[in-house]
Amino acid sequence: MIQQLSRFISNLLSPLLMPTYGVIIALWVSILCYQSLSTRLTVLFFIFGTTCLLPLLLLFAMQTAKMLPSKLVDHKERTLPYTCAIVCYLIATYYLTSVHAPTWLTGFMLGVATTTLVSLIINLKWKISAHAAGMGGIVALLYFLHFIHMEAFNSLWILCLAIIMSGVVGSVRLYMQRHSLAQVLAGFANGFLCVHILIKLFY
C-alpha cells in the first residue's frame, strides 16, 4: 500500500509536470488570473504539450528504437532524455516570449531549463534528484509571487503547502531508495536557486 502510494505521489509530482504546474500557478494565482480564460487555457495547453507530452513521446521513441533502455536505472543513461527536455523547455520559453508573457514567467521557464542543464551536468558524475529540483522551482516561483506582491490573493498557504509537498516528495524518493538525502537536498537547492535567480534576472 505504501509502495503504491509512493509511486502515485512520485508520478503526480513528476519533473515533467512541474513546468505545467508552474504555469497553472502563474495563470491562476498571480495577477495574470485576470486574463481571459481562453487565453490562459491556450497558454496552458501549449506548455503542457511542449514540456510534458513531447518529452514523453521522444522518450518513448528512443526506447522503441533501442537508443535507451526501458528503465533508466543508471543516472548516466539520462543524458539524452535531459537534453530533449532542455530543448522542449527552450521552445516553451520562446513561446512565452512570443505571446508577450511577463518577463518573470519567461524567467521561470528558462530557470526550469537551466535547472535541467545543471542536473544533466551533475548526473555525469553523481546522481541528483530531478523530483526535488522540480519542487524547488515551484517553491521559488511561489516565493517570488508572494514576496514581490504579484499574487492576486494571499498565496502564503500555497507556498507553505508547496514546501510541505517538497518534503513529502523527498521522503518518497528516499523511501523508494531512488536517492540519498544529500541527492534530494542538492536537487531542491538546484531547482530553487536556478529558478529564483533567473526570475530575478528577468524581472
Phi, psi and chi 1 to 4 in degrees:
 res  aa     phi    psi   chi1   chi2   chi3   chi4
   1 MET       -  -48.7  177.7   64.5 -178.9      -
   2 ILE   -65.0  -38.2  -63.2  179.1      -      -
   3 GLN   -63.1  -42.2 -171.4   71.6   21.7      -
   4 GLN   -66.4  -41.2  -68.2  175.3  -27.1      -
   5 LEU   -64.0  -39.3  179.6   60.0      -      -
   6 SER   -62.7  -43.0  -63.3      -      -      -
   7 ARG   -64.1  -40.0  -74.6 -159.9 -168.2   94.7
   8 PHE   -62.0  -47.6  173.3   76.2      -      -
   9 ILE   -63.9  -41.5  -66.4  173.6      -      -
  10 SER   -62.4  -39.5 -171.0      -      -      -
  11 ASN   -74.5  -39.5  -69.6  -29.3      -      -
  12 LEU   -63.8  -34.7 -177.8   64.9      -      -
  13 LEU  -110.2   40.2  -61.8  175.6      -      -
  14 SER   -63.0  146.4  165.4      -      -      -
  15 PRO   -56.0  -32.6  -24.7   33.4      -      -
  16 LEU   -69.1  -18.8  -73.5  178.7      -      -
  17 LEU   -91.9  -12.9  -74.0  170.8      -      -
  18 MET   -63.2  -40.4  -71.0  -56.8  140.4      -
  19 PRO   -60.3  -38.7  -25.1   35.5      -      -
  20 THR   -65.6  -45.1  -59.8      -      -      -
  21 TYR   -61.3  -39.1  -69.5  153.4      -      -
  22 GLY   -63.4  -41.3      -      -      -      -
  23 VAL   -69.3  -36.1  169.5      -      -      -
  24 ILE   -59.6  -45.4  -70.8  173.8      -      -
  25 ILE   -61.2  -45.1  -70.0  169.5      -      -
  26 ALA   -62.9  -39.0      -      -      -      -
  27 LEU   -88.5  -16.6  -63.1  178.8      -      -
  28 TRP  -121.0  -11.8  -88.6  -90.9      -      -
  29 VAL  -110.0  -37.3  175.1      -      -      -
  30 SER   -79.7 -177.0   79.7      -      -      -
  31 ILE   -67.2   -8.4   54.7  175.7      -      -
  32 LEU   -69.9   -8.8  -67.4  178.0      -      -
  33 CYS   -64.9  -14.3   71.1      -      -      -
  34 TYR   -84.2   -4.5  -61.6  112.8      -      -
  35 GLN   -69.8  159.7  -67.3  -72.7  -30.2      -
  36 SER   -63.9  151.6   68.3      -      -      -
  37 LEU   -61.8  -40.6 -179.5   60.0      -      -
  38 SER   -62.6  -39.1   60.6      -      -      -
  39 THR   -64.8  -45.1  -61.7      -      -      -
  40 ARG   -65.8  -40.5  -74.1  179.7  -73.1  157.4
  41 LEU   -67.7  -37.3  -71.2  176.6      -      -
  42 THR   -60.5  -47.0  -61.0      -      -      -
  43 VAL   -63.6  -44.8  172.7      -      -      -
  44 LEU   -61.4  -46.5  176.6   60.9      -      -
  45 PHE   -65.5  -37.0  -72.3  147.1      -      -
  46 PHE   -65.7  -44.9 -175.8   90.6      -      -
  47 ILE   -63.7  -42.5  -64.5  -61.4      -      -
  48 PHE   -62.0  -44.5  174.6   70.5      -      -
  49 GLY   -65.1  -40.2      -      -      -      -
  50 THR   -77.6  -40.2  -53.9      -      -      -
  51 THR   -99.2   -9.5   63.6      -      -      -
  52 CYS  -122.9  -60.3 -175.7      -      -      -
  53 LEU   -64.7  -45.5  -66.8 -176.2      -      -
  54 LEU   -62.9  -47.2 -177.6   55.4      -      -
  55 PRO   -60.7  -37.4  -24.9   34.8      -      -
  56 LEU   -64.6  -41.6  -75.8  176.1      -      -
  57 LEU   -64.2  -40.9  -72.2  173.0      -      -
  58 LEU   -65.3  -40.7  -68.2  172.9      -      -
  59 LEU   -63.1  -44.5  177.5   60.3      -      -
  60 PHE   -62.1  -41.6  176.7   75.8      -      -
  61 ALA   -63.9  -41.5      -      -      -      -
  62 MET   -67.6  -37.2  -72.5 -175.1  -72.3      -
  63 GLN   -70.5  -37.4  -69.7  174.0  -26.4      -
  64 THR   -64.8  -37.3  -58.3      -      -      -
  65 ALA   -82.2    6.1      -      -      -      -
  66 LYS    63.6   23.2  -53.6  -62.3 -177.7 -176.7
  67 MET   -80.0  -22.3  -63.5  172.2   61.7      -
  68 LEU  -137.6  151.8  -71.7  172.3      -      -
  69 PRO   -71.6  161.7   25.0  -33.9      -      -
  70 SER   -65.5  -30.3   57.9      -      -      -
  71 LYS  -123.1  125.0  -68.2 -174.4  177.6 -179.5
  72 LEU   -87.1   76.9  -55.8  177.6      -      -
  73 VAL   -76.1  -47.1  178.2      -      -      -
  74 ASP   -78.1  128.2 -171.7  -16.1      -      -
  75 HIS   -62.7  -24.0   58.6   89.9      -      -
  76 LYS   -72.3  -18.1  -66.3 -178.5 -179.7  179.5
  77 GLU   -76.9   -5.3  -62.5  170.7  -19.6      -
  78 ARG   -91.9    1.1  -58.9  178.2 -177.9 -178.4
  79 THR   -59.7  -48.7  -59.9      -      -      -
  80 LEU   -66.1  -46.4 -167.8   52.8      -      -
  81 PRO   -59.7  -39.9  -26.7   36.0      -      -
  82 TYR   -62.8  -41.2  -85.8  177.3      -      -
  83 THR   -62.3  -43.3  -57.9      -      -      -
  84 CYS   -62.4  -41.3  -68.7      -      -      -
  85 ALA   -63.1  -42.1      -      -      -      -
  86 ILE   -59.7  -44.7  -68.4  169.0      -      -
  87 VAL   -60.3  -43.3  172.3      -      -      -
  88 CYS   -63.3  -39.7  -68.3      -      -      -
  89 TYR   -67.6  -34.8  -62.8  155.7      -      -
  90 LEU   -69.3  -35.5  -69.3  176.8      -      -
  91 ILE   -63.2  -42.9  -67.9  172.3      -      -
  92 ALA   -63.6  -38.3      -      -      -      -
  93 THR   -62.2  -45.2  -58.3      -      -      -
  94 TYR   -62.3  -40.0  175.7   77.9      -      -
  95 TYR   -61.8  -45.3  168.6   75.6      -      -
  96 LEU   -61.7  -37.4  -70.4  174.3      -      -
  97 THR   -65.1  -40.9  -57.6      -      -      -
  98 SER   -68.2  -27.7   69.2      -      -      -
  99 VAL   -95.4   12.1  -63.3      -      -      -
 100 HIS    60.6   41.7  -52.9  -67.8      -      -
 101 ALA   -67.2  155.7      -      -      -      -
 102 PRO   -56.0  147.3  -24.0   33.7      -      -
 103 THR   -61.4  -31.2   53.2      -      -      -
 104 TRP   -68.7  -30.1   56.6  -96.6      -      -
 105 LEU   -72.8  -39.2 -178.0   52.8      -      -
 106 THR   -62.2  -40.3  -55.8      -      -      -
 107 GLY   -62.5  -37.5      -      -      -      -
 108 PHE   -60.0  -48.4  163.8   75.3      -      -
 109 MET   -66.5  -38.5 -167.2   58.3   63.7      -
 110 LEU   -67.9  -32.0 -168.9   57.2      -      -
 111 GLY   -65.1  -37.3      -      -      -      -
 112 VAL   -63.0  -43.9  171.8      -      -      -
 113 ALA   -62.7  -41.3      -      -      -      -
 114 THR   -65.6  -41.7  -54.9      -      -      -
 115 THR   -56.7  -44.4  -61.2      -      -      -
 116 THR   -66.6  -38.5  -50.8      -      -      -
 117 LEU   -63.3  -44.4  176.0   61.3      -      -
 118 VAL   -62.8  -42.6  172.0      -      -      -
 119 SER   -61.1  -41.4  -65.4      -      -      -
 120 LEU   -59.5  -47.1 -175.3  157.0      -      -
 121 ILE   -64.2  -45.7  -64.8  170.7      -      -
 122 ILE   -64.5  -37.3  -67.3  175.0      -      -
 123 ASN   -65.7  -15.2  -98.4  -76.9      -      -
 124 LEU   -65.9  -26.5  -64.3  175.3      -      -
 125 LYS  -120.2  -27.2  -65.2  -66.8 -176.1  179.9
 126 TRP  -151.3  140.9 -173.3   63.4      -      -
 127 LYS   -77.7  133.9 -166.8  175.6 -178.1 -178.5
 128 ILE  -130.6  148.3 -171.5  171.1      -      -
 129 SER   -79.3  113.4  175.2      -      -      -
 130 ALA   -73.1  -31.8      -      -      -      -
 131 HIS   -61.6  -46.8  -79.9   76.2      -      -
 132 ALA   -66.1  -36.0      -      -      -      -
 133 ALA   -63.1  -41.7      -      -      -      -
 134 GLY   -60.7  -44.2      -      -      -      -
 135 MET   -67.0  -35.6  -69.8  -55.2  -57.1      -
 136 GLY   -60.9  -39.3      -      -      -      -
 137 GLY   -65.3  -39.9      -      -      -      -
 138 ILE   -65.3  -42.6  -67.0  -62.9      -      -
 139 VAL   -62.7  -40.2  170.3      -      -      -
 140 ALA   -63.0  -41.3      -      -      -      -
 141 LEU   -63.5  -47.3  175.0   61.8      -      -
 142 LEU   -64.8  -37.9  -75.5  164.6      -      -
 143 TYR   -59.5  -45.5  176.6   87.6      -      -
 144 PHE   -61.9  -49.8  166.6   79.2      -      -
 145 LEU   -60.5  -39.3  -67.7  177.6      -      -
 146 HIS   -74.4  -47.1  179.8   71.2      -      -
 147 PHE   -87.0  -12.8  -71.4   99.3      -      -
 148 ILE   -98.5    1.1  -53.2  -61.6      -      -
 149 HIS    59.9   45.2  -53.8  -65.7      -      -
 150 MET   -99.8    5.9  -64.8  -69.7  -71.8      -
 151 GLU   -85.9  152.3   56.4 -164.7   -4.9      -
 152 ALA   -84.0  -18.5      -      -      -      -
 153 PHE  -152.7  170.6   55.3   88.4      -      -
 154 ASN   -66.3  107.3 -169.9  -18.5      -      -
 155 SER  -103.2   19.4   62.7      -      -      -
 156 LEU   -58.5  -36.7 -179.6   60.8      -      -
 157 TRP   -67.4  -30.8   67.4  -86.9      -      -
 158 ILE   -70.5  -39.8  -56.5  178.6      -      -
 159 LEU   -60.7  -45.7  172.8   59.4      -      -
 160 CYS   -62.0  -40.8  -67.0      -      -      -
 161 LEU   -63.4  -40.9  178.9   61.0      -      -
 162 ALA   -63.8  -38.4      -      -      -      -
 163 ILE   -65.3  -41.9  -66.5  172.4      -      -
 164 ILE   -63.4  -44.6  -67.6  171.3      -      -
 165 MET   -65.4  -29.7  -69.5  -51.5  -60.7      -
 166 SER   -62.1  -42.0  -61.4      -      -      -
 167 GLY   -64.7  -38.9      -      -      -      -
 168 VAL   -64.2  -46.4  170.7      -      -      -
 169 VAL   -61.4  -44.8  170.1      -      -      -
 170 GLY   -60.2  -42.3      -      -      -      -
 171 SER   -64.8  -39.8  -60.7      -      -      -
 172 VAL   -63.2  -44.4  162.7      -      -      -
 173 ARG   -65.2  -33.6  -57.9  -56.1  -73.7  176.9
 174 LEU   -70.2  -42.8  -69.8  173.2      -      -
 175 TYR   -62.4  -39.5  174.9   79.6      -      -
 176 MET   -78.5   -0.7  -62.9  174.4   69.6      -
 177 GLN    59.0   35.1  -61.9 -177.0  -26.5      -
 178 ARG   -88.6  -25.0  -60.3  -66.6  177.1   86.2
 179 HIS  -146.5  161.2  -65.2  -73.2      -      -
 180 SER   -90.7  169.5   66.6      -      -      -
 181 LEU   -61.0  -40.3  179.2   59.2      -      -
 182 ALA   -63.0  -39.0      -      -      -      -
 183 GLN   -67.9  -35.9  -68.5  164.9   -8.8      -
 184 VAL   -68.8  -46.8  168.6      -      -      -
 185 LEU   -64.2  -40.5  -66.7  176.0      -      -
 186 ALA   -65.1  -38.7      -      -      -      -
 187 GLY   -63.0  -46.0      -      -      -      -
 188 PHE   -62.5  -44.2 -176.5   86.5      -      -
 189 ALA   -61.8  -40.3      -      -      -      -
 190 ASN   -60.2  -50.8  174.4   31.1      -      -
 191 GLY   -63.8  -45.1      -      -      -      -
 192 PHE   -64.4  -48.1 -177.3   88.9      -      -
 193 LEU   -67.7  -44.5  -70.3  174.6      -      -
 194 CYS   -62.4  -47.5  -74.0      -      -      -
 195 VAL   -67.6  -43.5  170.7      -      -      -
 196 HIS   -60.7  -46.3  179.0   73.4      -      -
 197 ILE   -66.5  -43.5  -69.2  170.5      -      -
 198 LEU   -67.8  -39.5  -95.1  -64.2      -      -
 199 ILE   -61.8  -44.6  -72.2  178.5      -      -
 200 LYS   -61.9  -41.7  -78.4  -70.5 -170.7  178.2
 201 LEU   -63.8  -40.3  -76.5  175.4      -      -
 202 PHE   -80.5  -31.0  -85.9   69.5      -      -
 203 TYR   -72.7      - -179.7   67.1      -      -
